[in-house]
């Protein structure tokens, strides 16, 4: 099972921002996020362009017109 949990670094240690039950010795993969909050907006826009800019949606529009 793979989960993503937000965390913050304090005094060199990673602290989870939400409560998660983890067994002792559990391994985690840490991805460092850019400090620039514009990253999130750009990432969201790219995802939305991929979904909303799809030519596949044109098929549904044509079917609705019939």
Helices and strands as residue ranges (DSSP letters): E 7-10, E 13-16, H 38-52, H 56-65
